[in-house]
Amino acid sequence: MAEQSRNAWISKDDPKLVSARQKDMFEDILEDRRHSSDLRYSLKTRDVTTFKLNKPRVPLQIKEHVMKSDRVNFAIDQTCLDTKLPREEIVAEAMSILDEMAHNLRTGAVRGFAFFLIKVMKSLYRRIYVNVDGIQKIRGLIKEYPILLMPSHRSYMDFLLMSYVFYNYDLPLPVIAAAMDFMGMKFFGWLLRNSGAFYIRRSFGEDHLYWAIFTEYVQCQICNGDNPIEFYVEGTRSRTAKSYTPKFGMLSAALEPYFKSHIPDIIVVPVSISYDRILEESLYAYELLGVPKPKESTSGLLKARKILEENFGNIHIVFGQPISIRKYSEGLVDRSLHNLAPRYIASLTNQEQDLIKKLGHHMVLTQQKHMVVSPWSLMASVLMQSQGGVSLRQLGKEVEWVKRQASNLGAYCDWPASESAESVLRANLKLHENIVRVSQEDVVELVRVAPPAHAKATDAMMITAGQHLMLSLYRNHILHVFVRPAMIAISVNTCNEERLSIDDLYTKYTFLENLLCKDFVFIPGNTKADFELALLTLTHTCGVVMENNEVVIAKSTNKHTTFYSHMFEPFLLGYWILCQYLLSNHPNVAGKPLAKTQKNLVKEAQMLTARLLQEGVVKHYEMLSLDMMNNGLHALYSMGGVSKERRDGVVYMYPNMRQLSTITDYLAKFVDVPPLPSVSINLHSKTITVNAKL
Amino acid sequence: MASKKTNGPAADDKRKMVLCQKIQTNTCASKNDSGALDPEPPTIPKRRQELLKWNGWGYKDSKFFVNKDGHVEFTGERYRISGSTMPGMREWMIKTIGVSLDHKAPAQPEVCAANIPLPVKNDGFLSDLRKTSISHSDDCQDRLFRAHGHTLHEIFLLREGKFERIPDIVVWPVCHDEVVKLVQLACKHNVVIIPFGGGTSVSNALECPVEEKRMIVSLDTSQMNRILWVDEKNMTMRAECGIIGQDLERKLAERGLCTGHEPDSMEFSSLGGWVATRASGMKKNIYGNIEDLLVHVKMVTPRGVMEKNCQVPRMSSGLDIHHFVLGSEGTLGVVSEVTMKVRPLPQCKKYGSIVFPNFECGVNCMREVAKQRCAPASIRLMDNEQFQFGHALKVESNSILANFMDGLKKLYITKLKGFDPMKMAVATLLFEGTKEEVAALEKRVYEIAAQFRGIPGGADNGERGYMLTFVIAYIRDIGFDYYVVAESFETSVPWDRCLDLCQNVKERLYRECKDNGIQYPPYVTCRVTQTYDAGACIYFYFAFNYRGISNPVGVYEHIEACAREEILANGGSISHHHGIGKIRKRWLRKTVGDIGLGAMQAVKQYIDPNNIFGNNNLMIGHNLSDGATPVQEPSNVMLPSKL
């Protein structure tokens, strides 16, 4: 064939041949490792670029700096005053906090770590794709500015991957803000610490000393640009494969040095990591159901070794456009407001806090934007809506349709061009054979998932629910693409009038956004713009018809609006059940609804859902997710349906009956609510029908 | 609008006059009396352009040029470097800012008469003026010379363009009473007065407001240059406002005295100008800044003469009217006479220098010196870029021994001490006092320096450092000849932010140059030039090669404004001693707040309701209720202690 080539320039005369190593803007970084010595790779000389204002120092010197800093000494003095303990004791406490926290990044350990990582990566994953232009941008900036890396967080693998990518491209290894959980692990905890992980407590309340040490520790490394600093703006691993709403503590601490003019600028880089298959999928599913996650331990890790024999597909890592904080805050922040107090006293102005909020949301949305949508996610979104099973042919057709819509809405779908749709489908079904299978009649159906070992004898419903939740993880991966148009679609689909004015539509949209704002991420104050864009998208691509600023309902109800509505139905229904449960919390004795802890409320709402599922009143098993109930509860709190109060330092919540019943009634307009086995309760002469006792 | 009569001769008689018995401060007659201290002709002639460059800095006979061997040489006989070549200079210019000797940008030969605006004439004022004996001129070149100070913008206009508005007439009063007369006439006829001292302003303070339709009178104080009396009992002296720094010090030195006030411009700047701009002198550590030196000041305002009735070291008398005068920048009136402290001339004067491995060590050392309050007359820390520049300015030495010693010194510092020549910073020192005082202080300062890894670097390096500050203004002119625009700006900052400010401002300058499409690497350097208990004064030099840029001055001004924003964001001030003028007006509100600005305006409103002193500096023209967002309350909130 080669000799007969029509064109000498072409070496492989096969138009269908697509390089798997280079794909779009991606490059596979595992390919080369499969053909060369891992040992040599882990011992390679690394010519690392460093920040130009950096003064080289070892981890021990960082600790010394922290202990000597004005900020920590100020906090120590304050603590002495507050606790009336001798200074030496407080200093000793500070030292122990710092020892617990500090990383000990060392080249030796890094090389060992790299050797270990490459083995793991090669056995777990087929390919690890990285967008090379993103890496090049970072390489250029690392010399000029301190760098903050903010990856999405959906698996433990995230920080191993980040370190691995940086090692691979000869960039300075990031130091990583890790949760305390890992520290307990015997060998692994040590290895991580020596590879750049530093440990922070999840919450340290009013512990000013801890806060001061933590802040100084992070900030001095940013100012000196020792290493890029990596942390998760979502705060923790997302168990649902949806983005969590951003947390601002770490971000505030990291940006304060810029606001206080310690350094000329800070660059933040959003990173999106998309997995074809998530390592912890079944752990997550059961955790969402309320089975506690096992404590991280090395033996647990070793037991998990059997997963090394499984295939977890590809990973796509996208380094987003780096953002200069200086440019981002231009005209929004007046740094000179900090001129009137010493800089070691922690403070941020209102402008700065607003900016941090905006930036946090912006980061999460950017991560979402760069998520790569796998065929399996598209399939999952269809499968979630056809739980009775669907033929492979039909699935193919539907997936093709969803793919089109997702692309139109700006998602990047990873669909191999060189393969037939059926083989893509089959390959993905194979990859996820623990969740789905194809029957002999070519019908795709869910398989029973064995609960993880630590979840003791769970009942049948929990097992079914686990299976559904696992599938929902992958659908969740693309929900952010659809959520805004869907909120309009839902409003349109459930409208009983012939026409719906744009103002009414916006009112409905706003209500839904308020309700969904914990499950999905919206930039605060951006509702109007989001709404307009979503409406425009729907009218231009999905057949929604507008006349004289009114939606013509009959013409606008179509496959798009129906599909989108169904996609989000479980959330609305789940919230509705939560509302019903809360309303049933009748003011019996005290004349005021019984306050309960959030945990109890959520747990009991889940029990109600379970019962309704059992009775066949509702059918979405994913509504058993505690995460969904928690988010619903928080949304209701922010909408005024629920109140909080502190008792002995613990937060108790109770419903505001009047407000909550208004919300519930309004919510019921957006989703088909089932009739409930009824019991009447009386609330200020208004009768509400709720489910009986649990 | 009657001018208040001030304390007459009778009051003066009661004081012990050491040197001049028959001085009468308020009568012009004394001007021509032989008994005065000043028999010689004025150092600065009325026609300044005959002595000084009309479109550059300093004396006409002194300038840098590239000689036939392609080396940089300094002309004239005035200065120590006059007639010398600086072999390292050409290399430095080429390497550091990308100057090419083949690309010259010569200045226009003159601003021709056609490009000089016609004078606005107030006939009533002119006829009244002619009735007095006050010297005046409406000559084009006389007017042009008083239309500007020495900002980059102004000098660039002189070299390449024209002024839209210049003074319509120049007047030369010779004494306080003539000033009073002039101000009265101005008020009567509603004409504007802009006081003009040495003309060394670097804040656009002398620029005539373009929109000013009234006649503008430039009040040149150069002929009011007498020392009126010296009082050794109280160690004070009184002089007229127009006396320039070098004359003042020279004449006092004849009596074994000095004021010790030495701003870098002291060759040309005037006493009245120092007071009106809140000047600062190099040796303030011993002698104090102008506000510390000032004992009494007389200011002629449209309302009359403002002054205190006694010359006491300190008093509690409500708001201090001296502080209305200091820094008023010609917006309230003309300073006519000043009483200042004097000191005996120091017995011993000694230069010194300290070499530090890096700038940070140097700053820490300066901070410690300030903390221990043992700063010599002057202590300045140059960063590495400035140190290298100073090196390039070394004059050619014919002495083999000197060259040999230089080599040895270099070897010692770089090899034995391990200092990186690309990171080193140098502090220059000037000690003054008795021999014993100097010796003791020297010992103490070098001991402190040693704690910060500083090693003595010799007197030569120190002296050259100080020379640089006088020479730098001349250097800008040769820069212009080769497409380089350059300027300096300064600020004051608390100690804890000193290093960060230097770093961030430099960084900002580099970045803005890049963003503004400047093709060549800019030259950015700073030095810590003054130390105080609570902070320091920082001085930046910034230059870039503008080949390929169509609007170098606009770009320069934009970048300097960015740098000032950065300074303010870093806890620095709007200015340490250059003042506000017009160039920094936009940050005044932010600096003093709405109330502060309103109070300034109220003072202006009372003293000068018709805006006779309408040079448009400081707060004038700011509208309090106008648009600008009020300064936000510093609503700092504690950080949440939760992740």
Interface residues (C-beta under 8 A of the other chain):
Chain A: L53 I200 R202 S203 F204 G205 E206 D207 H208 Y210 W211 T215 G235 K247 F248 G249 M250 S252 A253 E256 S261 H262 I263 P264 D265 D334 R335 S336 L337 H338 N339 L340 A341 P342 R343 A346 S347 L348 T349 N350 Q351 Q353
Chain B: D496 R497 D500 L501 Q503 N504 E507 R508 R511 L568 A569 N570 G571 K590 Q632 P634 S635 N636 V637 M638 L639 P640 S641 K642 L643
